[in-house]
Amino acid sequence: MNVDPVLKLVCFKAASPLTKKRIIGRLKNLCNAISDNFPEVQHTNQIKLKHLQYLRNVWFARYSPATVADYERSLRILTEALGKEEHWLPPLKLVKDPAKGGRSIVIGSIRSNARRKRVGW
């Protein structure tokens, strides 16, 4: 599966080149795992919540907890790049609790103002 459309929407704010390389590799692994297990998904815009739930529940089971944490961060980035974070993060149990703290978000997704400009036609 070609992940270039997703990578165009990912914004690496202050991430190091090594971090960028690792995240891009993980995003490619996630998308390839989806296309291997769901042959009908050929493009990133065809990814649905059930595919990400499969990754989280089945595919992550073979990795260590540290690796799973890294892939969960990449899964969050993928969800944000697809523009589905509002509806998909709660079922994936990836919603951050601000009271717990945690890592600051260095990598996000680029948003377009095109929708806001079109309102009021």
N, C-alpha and C positions, 0 to 999 in steps of 0.2 A: 504494500500500500504506500502511496506517495504521501509523505507527511509535509511537503513543502507548503501547502495552504495553511496548515496549522502553524508552522514555523514563522510564516510571515506575520502572524498575529501575536507571537510571543515577544515580549519586550524584556530584554536582559538589561535592567537598569545599571546596577553596579556589580554585576556578576563577573567573576574572573573567567578568562578563556577556558580554563579547565572545567569550571562549573558549567559553562555553556555546552562544552563538548559532551559532558556526562549527561546533561538533561536532554540534549538532542538525541543521544544514543538511547536513553531510556524511553523517550517518546517514540522512536522508531521501533523499539522492542515491543512496546505496548500495542502500537498499531499493527505490527506484524503478527502478534499473538491473536489479535482480533480477526485479522483476515485469514489466518490459518484455521481458526476454529469456527469461523462464520464466513464461508466462501462467498456468500451473497454480498458481503460488505467489501466493496472495491475502492471506495473513496471516503475520505474523512468526514464528509457531510452526511454519510449514511450511518455513522456511529450512533447507537441508541443507548439508553440507560442500561438496558439488559446486557449489553456487551461489556460495559464498564463494571457491572455487578459480577459478571462472570470472571473478569480479571481479578477483582477484589476477593471473591469467595473461593475460586478454584485455582487460578493461575498463581496467585501470590503464596499459596500454601507450600510450595516447594522451596521457598527462599527463607533466609534467616530474618529475624525481626529487624535488624538494621537495614537490610536490603529492602524489606517490605516498606519501611518508613521512607526510604528514598523513592521507591516507586509510587507511594501514596502522594508524595509531593509532586511528582511528575504527572500523576493522574489528576491532581487538582489543577495543574497548569493546563493540561489537555482539556479539561472541562471548562475552564475559563476561556480558553482560546476558541472553543466551540460556541461560547456564549450561553451556556446552559447552567452556570453555577448556581443560580437562584433556585432552580428546581431539582437539580441532580445531586448537589453536595449533601443535602440532608439524608436522602436514601442511601448514599454511599458512606455515610457517617464520617464525612470529611469536613464538617463545619467546625471552625475554630472557636474555642471558648475564650473570650478576651480576658476573663478572670484568671485563667491558667498561665497566660503569657505565652512564651515560645519564641521561635525564630521570627525575625522581621521578614516581611515579604520583599524580596529583591527582584523577583521575576514575576511579571504580570502579563496581561494581554492588552493589546492595543484596541481601543474603542473608536468607532467612527461616529462622527456627529451627523452623518447623513440622515439618519432616521429623524433626528430632532429638526433638521432643516426642512424635511418634507412635510412635517406636520403643519396643517393649516392651508393646504392647497385648496 
